[in-house]
Amino acid sequence: MVKMTKDEMVGWFKSAPMGSRHERMLWAARKIARLTGATEGGAYQTLLVVLIEAERLPRGSIPGFSMTADE
């Protein structure tokens, strides 16, 4: 199984096609699962944790990232 950094996971989330946050998370989880060999459910859960952690960082820590509003 290939490892992926938290920054790479956030990058996949940010590159997801426009849609609701949930739709973008599903899209990113599928990509992450294909690239790493993880299950989609496992990738989704890991992505969720990573996004929650990123939201707790001081504002501006991850440029262009916010969980407070769909963009």
PDB file with SEQRES, HELIX, SHEET and CRYST1 records, atoms N, CA, C and O in Angstrom:
SEQRES   1 A   71  MET VAL LYS MET THR LYS ASP GLU MET VAL GLY TRP PHE          
SEQRES   2 A   71  LYS SER ALA PRO MET GLY SER ARG HIS GLU ARG MET LEU          
SEQRES   3 A   71  TRP ALA ALA ARG LYS ILE ALA ARG LEU THR GLY ALA THR          
SEQRES   4 A   71  GLU GLY GLY ALA TYR GLN THR LEU LEU VAL VAL LEU ILE          
SEQRES   5 A   71  GLU ALA GLU ARG LEU PRO ARG GLY SER ILE PRO GLY PHE          
SEQRES   6 A   71  SER MET THR ALA ASP GLU                                      
HELIX    1 AA1 LYS A    6  LYS A   14  1                                   9    
HELIX    2 AA2 ARG A   21  THR A   36  1                                  16    
HELIX    3 AA3 GLU A   40  ARG A   56  1                                  17    
CRYST1    1.000    1.000    1.000  90.00  90.00  90.00 P 1           1          
ATOM      1  N   MET A   1       0.851  -1.179   0.000  1.00  0.00           N  
ATOM      2  CA  MET A   1       0.000   0.000   0.000  1.00  0.00           C  
ATOM      3  C   MET A   1       0.896   1.241   0.000  1.00  0.00           C  
ATOM      4  O   MET A   1       1.864   1.307   0.758  1.00  0.00           O  
ATOM      5  N   VAL A   2       0.585   2.197  -0.824  1.00  0.00           N  
ATOM      6  CA  VAL A   2       1.341   3.437  -0.949  1.00  0.00           C  
ATOM      7  C   VAL A   2       0.820   4.440   0.072  1.00  0.00           C  
ATOM      8  O   VAL A   2      -0.389   4.579   0.255  1.00  0.00           O  
ATOM      9  N   LYS A   3       1.732   5.133   0.733  1.00  0.00           N  
ATOM     10  CA  LYS A   3       1.340   6.158   1.710  1.00  0.00           C  
ATOM     11  C   LYS A   3       1.103   7.477   0.992  1.00  0.00           C  
ATOM     12  O   LYS A   3       1.673   7.737  -0.068  1.00  0.00           O  
ATOM     13  N   MET A   4       0.245   8.311   1.593  1.00  0.00           N  
ATOM     14  CA  MET A   4      -0.036   9.633   1.056  1.00  0.00           C  
ATOM     15  C   MET A   4       0.011  10.615   2.217  1.00  0.00           C  
ATOM     16  O   MET A   4      -0.496  10.330   3.302  1.00  0.00           O  
ATOM     17  N   THR A   5       0.619  11.765   1.986  1.00  0.00           N  
ATOM     18  CA  THR A   5       0.710  12.761   3.053  1.00  0.00           C  
ATOM     19  C   THR A   5      -0.626  13.478   3.234  1.00  0.00           C  
ATOM     20  O   THR A   5      -1.493  13.447   2.360  1.00  0.00           O  
ATOM     21  N   LYS A   6      -0.768  14.119   4.383  1.00  0.00           N  
ATOM     22  CA  LYS A   6      -1.978  14.898   4.647  1.00  0.00           C  
ATOM     23  C   LYS A   6      -2.123  16.025   3.631  1.00  0.00           C  
ATOM     24  O   LYS A   6      -3.226  16.312   3.166  1.00  0.00           O  
ATOM     25  N   ASP A   7      -1.001  16.663   3.287  1.00  0.00           N  
ATOM     26  CA  ASP A   7      -1.044  17.739   2.302  1.00  0.00           C  
ATOM     27  C   ASP A   7      -1.520  17.237   0.944  1.00  0.00           C  
ATOM     28  O   ASP A   7      -2.264  17.930   0.250  1.00  0.00           O  
ATOM     29  N   GLU A   8      -1.094  16.035   0.564  1.00  0.00           N  
ATOM     30  CA  GLU A   8      -1.542  15.466  -0.707  1.00  0.00           C  
ATOM     31  C   GLU A   8      -3.043  15.186  -0.670  1.00  0.00           C  
ATOM     32  O   GLU A   8      -3.745  15.415  -1.655  1.00  0.00           O  
ATOM     33  N   MET A   9      -3.535  14.691   0.470  1.00  0.00           N  
ATOM     34  CA  MET A   9      -4.974  14.428   0.591  1.00  0.00           C  
ATOM     35  C   MET A   9      -5.780  15.717   0.477  1.00  0.00           C  
ATOM     36  O   MET A   9      -6.795  15.765  -0.219  1.00  0.00           O  
ATOM     37  N   VAL A  10      -5.323  16.757   1.161  1.00  0.00           N  
ATOM     38  CA  VAL A  10      -6.004  18.055   1.068  1.00  0.00           C  
ATOM     39  C   VAL A  10      -5.936  18.559  -0.369  1.00  0.00           C  
ATOM     40  O   VAL A  10      -6.894  19.153  -0.865  1.00  0.00           O  
ATOM     41  N   GLY A  11      -4.820  18.328  -1.033  1.00  0.00           N  
ATOM     42  CA  GLY A  11      -4.680  18.734  -2.429  1.00  0.00           C  
ATOM     43  C   GLY A  11      -5.697  18.055  -3.332  1.00  0.00           C  
ATOM     44  O   GLY A  11      -6.272  18.697  -4.210  1.00  0.00           O  
ATOM     45  N   TRP A  12      -5.925  16.761  -3.125  1.00  0.00           N  
ATOM     46  CA  TRP A  12      -6.942  16.052  -3.917  1.00  0.00           C  
ATOM     47  C   TRP A  12      -8.327  16.613  -3.633  1.00  0.00           C  
ATOM     48  O   TRP A  12      -9.137  16.766  -4.548  1.00  0.00           O  
ATOM     49  N   PHE A  13      -8.604  16.921  -2.361  1.00  0.00           N  
ATOM     50  CA  PHE A  13      -9.901  17.508  -2.012  1.00  0.00           C  
ATOM     51  C   PHE A  13     -10.080  18.849  -2.717  1.00  0.00           C  
ATOM     52  O   PHE A  13     -11.142  19.129  -3.272  1.00  0.00           O  
ATOM     53  N   LYS A  14      -9.037  19.673  -2.691  1.00  0.00           N  
ATOM     54  CA  LYS A  14      -9.119  20.994  -3.316  1.00  0.00           C  
ATOM     55  C   LYS A  14      -9.246  20.902  -4.832  1.00  0.00           C  
ATOM     56  O   LYS A  14      -9.811  21.801  -5.454  1.00  0.00           O  
ATOM     57  N   SER A  15      -8.732  19.836  -5.438  1.00  0.00           N  
ATOM     58  CA  SER A  15      -8.785  19.706  -6.896  1.00  0.00           C  
ATOM     59  C   SER A  15     -10.063  19.015  -7.385  1.00  0.00           C  
ATOM     60  O   SER A  15     -10.262  18.854  -8.589  1.00  0.00           O  
ATOM     61  N   ALA A  16     -10.918  18.611  -6.459  1.00  0.00           N  
ATOM     62  CA  ALA A  16     -12.167  17.926  -6.840  1.00  0.00           C  
ATOM     63  C   ALA A  16     -13.070  18.877  -7.628  1.00  0.00           C  
ATOM     64  O   ALA A  16     -13.058  20.085  -7.397  1.00  0.00           O  
ATOM     65  N   PRO A  17     -13.850  18.325  -8.558  1.00  0.00           N  
ATOM     66  CA  PRO A  17     -14.794  19.153  -9.320  1.00  0.00           C  
ATOM     67  C   PRO A  17     -15.788  19.849  -8.382  1.00  0.00           C  
ATOM     68  O   PRO A  17     -16.041  19.402  -7.263  1.00  0.00           O  
ATOM     69  N   MET A  18     -16.327  20.932  -8.871  1.00  0.00           N  
ATOM     70  CA  MET A  18     -17.291  21.702  -8.079  1.00  0.00           C  
ATOM     71  C   MET A  18     -18.465  20.813  -7.659  1.00  0.00           C  
ATOM     72  O   MET A  18     -18.870  19.910  -8.390  1.00  0.00           O  
ATOM     73  N   GLY A  19     -18.983  21.080  -6.504  1.00  0.00           N  
ATOM     74  CA  GLY A  19     -20.101  20.330  -5.943  1.00  0.00           C  
ATOM     75  C   GLY A  19     -20.157  20.591  -4.461  1.00  0.00           C  
ATOM     76  O   GLY A  19     -19.431  21.438  -3.940  1.00  0.00           O  
ATOM     77  N   SER A  20     -21.005  19.876  -3.793  1.00  0.00           N  
ATOM     78  CA  SER A  20     -21.084  20.035  -2.340  1.00  0.00           C  
ATOM     79  C   SER A  20     -19.800  19.497  -1.710  1.00  0.00           C  
ATOM     80  O   SER A  20     -19.050  18.760  -2.350  1.00  0.00           O  
ATOM     81  N   ARG A  21     -19.557  19.862  -0.476  1.00  0.00           N  
ATOM     82  CA  ARG A  21     -18.373  19.371   0.229  1.00  0.00           C  
ATOM     83  C   ARG A  21     -18.374  17.848   0.256  1.00  0.00           C  
ATOM     84  O   ARG A  21     -17.336  17.216   0.066  1.00  0.00           O  
ATOM     85  N   HIS A  22     -19.535  17.270   0.490  1.00  0.00           N  
ATOM     86  CA  HIS A  22     -19.643  15.809   0.539  1.00  0.00           C  
ATOM     87  C   HIS A  22     -19.273  15.187  -0.811  1.00  0.00           C  
ATOM     88  O   HIS A  22     -18.543  14.196  -0.853  1.00  0.00           O  
ATOM     89  N   GLU A  23     -19.761  15.750  -1.895  1.00  0.00           N  
ATOM     90  CA  GLU A  23     -19.440  15.227  -3.229  1.00  0.00           C  
ATOM     91  C   GLU A  23     -17.945  15.330  -3.513  1.00  0.00           C  
ATOM     92  O   GLU A  23     -17.358  14.418  -4.096  1.00  0.00           O  
ATOM     93  N   ARG A  24     -17.326  16.442  -3.103  1.00  0.00           N  
ATOM     94  CA  ARG A  24     -15.894  16.601  -3.303  1.00  0.00           C  
ATOM     95  C   ARG A  24     -15.113  15.613  -2.451  1.00  0.00           C  
ATOM     96  O   ARG A  24     -14.083  15.098  -2.887  1.00  0.00           O  
ATOM     97  N   MET A  25     -15.595  15.340  -1.230  1.00  0.00           N  
ATOM     98  CA  MET A  25     -14.924  14.362  -0.372  1.00  0.00           C  
ATOM     99  C   MET A  25     -15.019  12.965  -0.978  1.00  0.00           C  
ATOM    100  O   MET A  25     -14.043  12.215  -0.961  1.00  0.00           O  
ATOM    101  N   LEU A  26     -16.181  12.612  -1.510  1.00  0.00           N  
ATOM    102  CA  LEU A  26     -16.339  11.307  -2.152  1.00  0.00           C  
ATOM    103  C   LEU A  26     -15.409  11.173  -3.345  1.00  0.00           C  
ATOM    104  O   LEU A  26     -14.769  10.137  -3.525  1.00  0.00           O  
ATOM    105  N   TRP A  27     -15.331  12.217  -4.163  1.00  0.00           N  
ATOM    106  CA  TRP A  27     -14.466  12.204  -5.336  1.00  0.00           C  
ATOM    107  C   TRP A  27     -13.015  12.024  -4.914  1.00  0.00           C  
ATOM    108  O   TRP A  27     -12.304  11.179  -5.458  1.00  0.00           O  
ATOM    109  N   ALA A  28     -12.576  12.827  -3.935  1.00  0.00           N  
ATOM    110  CA  ALA A  28     -11.195  12.757  -3.461  1.00  0.00           C  
ATOM    111  C   ALA A  28     -10.908  11.395  -2.827  1.00  0.00           C  
ATOM    112  O   ALA A  28      -9.833  10.834  -3.034  1.00  0.00           O  
ATOM    113  N   ALA A  29     -11.858  10.858  -2.056  1.00  0.00           N  
ATOM    114  CA  ALA A  29     -11.664   9.553  -1.415  1.00  0.00           C  
ATOM    115  C   ALA A  29     -11.487   8.455  -2.463  1.00  0.00           C  
ATOM    116  O   ALA A  29     -10.671   7.552  -2.284  1.00  0.00           O  
ATOM    117  N   ARG A  30     -12.249   8.530  -3.553  1.00  0.00           N  
ATOM    118  CA  ARG A  30     -12.095   7.534  -4.627  1.00  0.00           C  
ATOM    119  C   ARG A  30     -10.702   7.618  -5.246  1.00  0.00           C  
ATOM    120  O   ARG A  30     -10.056   6.597  -5.480  1.00  0.00           O  
ATOM    121  N   LYS A  31     -10.241   8.854  -5.510  1.00  0.00           N  
ATOM    122  CA  LYS A  31      -8.903   9.048  -6.087  1.00  0.00           C  
ATOM    123  C   LYS A  31      -7.828   8.528  -5.134  1.00  0.00           C  
ATOM    124  O   LYS A  31      -6.916   7.812  -5.548  1.00  0.00           O  
ATOM    125  N   ILE A  32      -7.945   8.892  -3.857  1.00  0.00           N  
ATOM    126  CA  ILE A  32      -6.966   8.470  -2.856  1.00  0.00           C  
ATOM    127  C   ILE A  32      -6.953   6.952  -2.751  1.00  0.00           C  
ATOM    128  O   ILE A  32      -5.886   6.343  -2.675  1.00  0.00           O  
ATOM    129  N   ALA A  33      -8.135   6.336  -2.748  1.00  0.00           N  
ATOM    130  CA  ALA A  33      -8.228   4.877  -2.646  1.00  0.00           C  
ATOM    131  C   ALA A  33      -7.551   4.210  -3.839  1.00  0.00           C  
ATOM    132  O   ALA A  33      -6.815   3.238  -3.669  1.00  0.00           O  
ATOM    133  N   ARG A  34      -7.792   4.719  -5.038  1.00  0.00           N  
ATOM    134  CA  ARG A  34      -7.177   4.135  -6.230  1.00  0.00           C  
ATOM    135  C   ARG A  34      -5.658   4.252  -6.197  1.00  0.00           C  
ATOM    136  O   ARG A  34      -4.945   3.331  -6.593  1.00  0.00           O  
ATOM    137  N   LEU A  35      -5.171   5.400  -5.717  1.00  0.00           N  
ATOM    138  CA  LEU A  35      -3.732   5.636  -5.705  1.00  0.00           C  
ATOM    139  C   LEU A  35      -3.003   4.870  -4.609  1.00  0.00           C  
ATOM    140  O   LEU A  35      -1.847   4.486  -4.782  1.00  0.00           O  
ATOM    141  N   THR A  36      -3.674   4.647  -3.481  1.00  0.00           N  
ATOM    142  CA  THR A  36      -3.008   4.045  -2.326  1.00  0.00           C  
ATOM    143  C   THR A  36      -3.340   2.573  -2.122  1.00  0.00           C  
ATOM    144  O   THR A  36      -2.613   1.872  -1.418  1.00  0.00           O  
ATOM    145  N   GLY A  37      -4.421   2.094  -2.721  1.00  0.00           N  
ATOM    146  CA  GLY A  37      -4.840   0.719  -2.507  1.00  0.00           C  
ATOM    147  C   GLY A  37      -5.731   0.557  -1.288  1.00  0.00           C  
ATOM    148  O   GLY A  37      -6.108  -0.562  -0.939  1.00  0.00           O  
ATOM    149  N   ALA A  38      -6.074   1.667  -0.633  1.00  0.00           N  
ATOM    150  CA  ALA A  38      -6.982   1.620   0.521  1.00  0.00           C  
ATOM    151  C   ALA A  38      -8.415   1.438   0.026  1.00  0.00           C  
ATOM    152  O   ALA A  38      -8.692   1.600  -1.162  1.00  0.00           O  
ATOM    153  N   THR A  39      -9.316   1.104   0.938  1.00  0.00           N  
ATOM    154  CA  THR A  39     -10.731   1.051   0.566  1.00  0.00           C  
ATOM    155  C   THR A  39     -11.251   2.483   0.469  1.00  0.00           C  
ATOM    156  O   THR A  39     -10.679   3.395   1.066  1.00  0.00           O  
ATOM    157  N   GLU A  40     -12.336   2.681  -0.283  1.00  0.00           N  
ATOM    158  CA  GLU A  40     -12.918   4.019  -0.378  1.00  0.00           C  
ATOM    159  C   GLU A  40     -13.395   4.505   0.989  1.00  0.00           C  
ATOM    160  O   GLU A  40     -13.242   5.680   1.325  1.00  0.00           O  
ATOM    161  N   GLY A  41     -13.973   3.593   1.774  1.00  0.00           N  
ATOM    162  CA  GLY A  41     -14.448   3.963   3.108  1.00  0.00           C  
ATOM    163  C   GLY A  41     -13.307   4.378   4.019  1.00  0.00           C  
ATOM    164  O   GLY A  41     -13.417   5.350   4.767  1.00  0.00           O  
ATOM    165  N   GLY A  42     -12.214   3.638   3.952  1.00  0.00           N  
ATOM    166  CA  GLY A  42     -11.048   3.981   4.760  1.00  0.00           C  
ATOM    167  C   GLY A  42     -10.437   5.304   4.328  1.00  0.00           C  
ATOM    168  O   GLY A  42     -10.032   6.115   5.162  1.00  0.00           O  
ATOM    169  N   ALA A  43     -10.373   5.515   3.014  1.00  0.00           N  
ATOM    170  CA  ALA A  43      -9.836   6.775   2.496  1.00  0.00           C  
ATOM    171  C   ALA A  43     -10.735   7.941   2.897  1.00  0.00           C  
ATOM    172  O   ALA A  43     -10.242   9.014   3.243  1.00  0.00           O  
ATOM    173  N   TYR A  44     -12.050   7.735   2.853  1.00  0.00           N  
ATOM    174  CA  TYR A  44     -12.994   8.795   3.232  1.00  0.00           C  
ATOM    175  C   TYR A  44     -12.802   9.159   4.706  1.00  0.00           C  
ATOM    176  O   TYR A  44     -12.741  10.339   5.052  1.00  0.00           O  
ATOM    177  N   GLN A  45     -12.706   8.151   5.571  1.00  0.00           N  
ATOM    178  CA  GLN A  45     -12.536   8.415   7.006  1.00  0.00           C  
ATOM    179  C   GLN A  45     -11.229   9.139   7.279  1.00  0.00           C  
ATOM    180  O   GLN A  45     -11.193  10.080   8.072  1.00  0.00           O  
ATOM    181  N   THR A  46     -10.158   8.710   6.630  1.00  0.00           N  
ATOM    182  CA  THR A  46      -8.866   9.365   6.813  1.00  0.00           C  
ATOM    183  C   THR A  46      -8.922  10.800   6.310  1.00  0.00           C  
ATOM    184  O   THR A  46      -8.413  11.711   6.962  1.00  0.00           O  
ATOM    185  N   LEU A  47      -9.544  11.003   5.145  1.00  0.00           N  
ATOM    186  CA  LEU A  47      -9.684  12.344   4.594  1.00  0.00           C  
ATOM    187  C   LEU A  47     -10.486  13.229   5.539  1.00  0.00           C  
ATOM    188  O   LEU A  47     -10.135  14.391   5.744  1.00  0.00           O  
ATOM    189  N   LEU A  48     -11.544  12.702   6.109  1.00  0.00           N  
ATOM    190  CA  LEU A  48     -12.363  13.475   7.045  1.00  0.00           C  
ATOM    191  C   LEU A  48     -11.528  13.939   8.233  1.00  0.00           C  
ATOM    192  O   LEU A  48     -11.602  15.103   8.625  1.00  0.00           O  
ATOM    193  N   VAL A  49     -10.736  13.042   8.807  1.00  0.00           N  
ATOM    194  CA  VAL A  49      -9.875  13.396   9.936  1.00  0.00           C  
ATOM    195  C   VAL A  49      -8.866  14.469   9.522  1.00  0.00           C  
ATOM    196  O   VAL A  49      -8.638  15.430  10.257  1.00  0.00           O  
ATOM    197  N   VAL A  50      -8.265  14.302   8.345  1.00  0.00           N  
ATOM    198  CA  VAL A  50      -7.279  15.262   7.858  1.00  0.00           C  
ATOM    199  C   VAL A  50      -7.919  16.641   7.665  1.00  0.00           C  
ATOM    200  O   VAL A  50      -7.321  17.659   8.015  1.00  0.00           O  
ATOM    201  N   LEU A  51      -9.121  16.673   7.116  1.00  0.00           N  
ATOM    202  CA  LEU A  51      -9.796  17.953   6.890  1.00  0.00           C  
ATOM    203  C   LEU A  51     -10.181  18.619   8.209  1.00  0.00           C  
ATOM    204  O   LEU A  51     -10.091  19.840   8.333  1.00  0.00           O  
ATOM    205  N   ILE A  52     -10.605  17.835   9.188  1.00  0.00           N  
ATOM    206  CA  ILE A  52     -10.933  18.393  10.499  1.00  0.00           C  
ATOM    207  C   ILE A  52      -9.676  18.972  11.148  1.00  0.00           C  
ATOM    208  O   ILE A  52      -9.710  20.064  11.715  1.00  0.00           O  
ATOM    209  N   GLU A  53      -8.567  18.231  11.060  1.00  0.00           N  
ATOM    210  CA  GLU A  53      -7.303  18.729  11.605  1.00  0.00           C  
ATOM    211  C   GLU A  53      -6.882  20.019  10.900  1.00  0.00           C  
ATOM    212  O   GLU A  53      -6.416  20.958  11.546  1.00  0.00           O  
ATOM    213  N   ALA A  54      -7.045  20.063   9.579  1.00  0.00           N  
ATOM    214  CA  ALA A  54      -6.667  21.252   8.811  1.00  0.00           C  
ATOM    215  C   ALA A  54      -7.531  22.445   9.210  1.00  0.00           C  
ATOM    216  O   ALA A  54      -7.043  23.575   9.252  1.00  0.00           O  
ATOM    217  N   GLU A  55      -8.789  22.208   9.500  1.00  0.00           N  
ATOM    218  CA  GLU A  55      -9.690  23.295   9.896  1.00  0.00           C  
ATOM    219  C   GLU A  55      -9.272  23.867  11.247  1.00  0.00           C  
ATOM    220  O   GLU A  55      -9.512  25.046  11.509  1.00  0.00           O  
ATOM    221  N   ARG A  56      -8.663  23.073  12.097  1.00  0.00           N  
ATOM    222  CA  ARG A  56      -8.256  23.528  13.422  1.00  0.00           C  
ATOM    223  C   ARG A  56      -6.973  24.350  13.394  1.00  0.00           C  
ATOM    224  O   ARG A  56      -6.646  25.022  14.373  1.00  0.00           O  
ATOM    225  N   LEU A  57      -6.242  24.303  12.276  1.00  0.00           N  
ATOM    226  CA  LEU A  57      -5.017  25.083  12.157  1.00  0.00           C  
ATOM    227  C   LEU A  57      -5.367  26.563  12.078  1.00  0.00           C  
ATOM    228  O   LEU A  57      -6.485  26.912  11.698  1.00  0.00           O  
ATOM    229  N   PRO A  58      -4.427  27.442  12.433  1.00  0.00           N  
ATOM    230  CA  PRO A  58      -4.694  28.886  12.309  1.00  0.00           C  
ATOM    231  C   PRO A  58      -5.056  29.243  10.881  1.00  0.00           C  
ATOM    232  O   PRO A  58      -4.563  28.631   9.934  1.00  0.00           O  
ATOM    233  N   ARG A  59      -5.917  30.235  10.731  1.00  0.00           N  
ATOM    234  CA  ARG A  59      -6.345  30.657   9.388  1.00  0.00           C  
ATOM    235  C   ARG A  59      -5.147  30.953   8.506  1.00  0.00           C  
ATOM    236  O   ARG A  59      -4.159  31.537   8.950  1.00  0.00           O  
ATOM    237  N   GLY A  60      -5.247  30.544   7.261  1.00  0.00           N  
ATOM    238  CA  GLY A  60      -4.185  30.786   6.301  1.00  0.00           C  
ATOM    239  C   GLY A  60      -3.113  29.712   6.278  1.00  0.00           C  
ATOM    240  O   GLY A  60      -2.174  29.789   5.485  1.00  0.00           O  
ATOM    241  N   SER A  61      -3.242  28.697   7.149  1.00  0.00           N  
ATOM    242  CA  SER A  61      -2.232  27.644   7.168  1.00  0.00           C  
ATOM    243  C   SER A  61      -2.240  26.837   5.879  1.00  0.00           C  
ATOM    244  O   SER A  61      -1.194  26.390   5.409  1.00  0.00           O  
ATOM    245  N   ILE A  62      -3.423  26.653   5.313  1.00  0.00           N  
ATOM    246  CA  ILE A  62      -3.536  25.945   4.037  1.00  0.00           C  
ATOM    247  C   ILE A  62      -4.261  26.894   3.078  1.00  0.00           C  
ATOM    248  O   ILE A  62      -5.487  26.991   3.122  1.00  0.00           O  
ATOM    249  N   PRO A  63      -3.524  27.587   2.221  1.00  0.00           N  
ATOM    250  CA  PRO A  63      -4.142  28.563   1.313  1.00  0.00           C  
ATOM    251  C   PRO A  63      -5.259  27.946   0.478  1.00  0.00           C  
ATOM    252  O   PRO A  63      -5.101  26.859  -0.077  1.00  0.00           O  
ATOM    253  N   GLY A  64      -6.373  28.637   0.393  1.00  0.00           N  
ATOM    254  CA  GLY A  64      -7.486  28.180  -0.422  1.00  0.00           C  
ATOM    255  C   GLY A  64      -8.346  27.107   0.188  1.00  0.00           C  
ATOM    256  O   GLY A  64      -9.245  26.586  -0.472  1.00  0.00           O  
ATOM    257  N   PHE A  65      -8.087  26.756   1.461  1.00  0.00           N  
ATOM    258  CA  PHE A  65      -8.842  25.687   2.100  1.00  0.00           C  
ATOM    259  C   PHE A  65      -9.735  26.247   3.183  1.00  0.00           C  
ATOM    260  O   PHE A  65      -9.286  27.019   4.029  1.00  0.00           O  
ATOM    261  N   SER A  66     -10.999  25.861   3.161  1.00  0.00           N  
ATOM    262  CA  SER A  66     -11.932  26.228   4.225  1.00  0.00           C  
ATOM    263  C   SER A  66     -13.042  25.205   4.262  1.00  0.00           C  
ATOM    264  O   SER A  66     -13.554  24.799   3.218  1.00  0.00           O  
ATOM    265  N   MET A  67     -13.417  24.787   5.453  1.00  0.00           N  
ATOM    266  CA  MET A  67     -14.556  23.878   5.585  1.00  0.00           C  
ATOM    267  C   MET A  67     -15.803  24.637   6.013  1.00  0.00           C  
ATOM    268  O   MET A  67     -16.846  24.028   6.251  1.00  0.00           O  
ATOM    269  N   THR A  68     -15.709  25.965   6.114  1.00  0.00           N  
ATOM    270  CA  THR A  68     -16.843  26.743   6.604  1.00  0.00           C  
ATOM    271  C   THR A  68     -17.848  27.066   5.509  1.00  0.00           C  
ATOM    272  O   THR A  68     -18.999  27.378   5.815  1.00  0.00           O  
ATOM    273  N   ALA A  69     -17.454  27.001   4.257  1.00  0.00           N  
ATOM    274  CA  ALA A  69     -18.406  27.296   3.183  1.00  0.00           C  
ATOM    275  C   ALA A  69     -18.001  26.530   1.929  1.00  0.00           C  
ATOM    276  O   ALA A  69     -16.813  26.355   1.656  1.00  0.00           O  
ATOM    277  N   ASP A  70     -18.983  26.079   1.178  1.00  0.00           N  
ATOM    278  CA  ASP A  70     -18.697  25.441  -0.098  1.00  0.00           C  
ATOM    279  C   ASP A  70     -18.230  26.497  -1.076  1.00  0.00           C  
ATOM    280  O   ASP A  70     -18.809  27.580  -1.159  1.00  0.00           O  
ATOM    281  N   GLU A  71     -17.192  26.184  -1.807  1.00  0.00           N  
ATOM    282  CA  GLU A  71     -16.673  27.141  -2.788  1.00  0.00           C  
ATOM    283  C   GLU A  71     -16.914  26.652  -4.185  1.00  0.00           C  
ATOM    284  O   GLU A  71     -16.546  27.325  -5.147  1.00  0.00           O  
TER     285      GLU A  71                                                      
END                                                                             
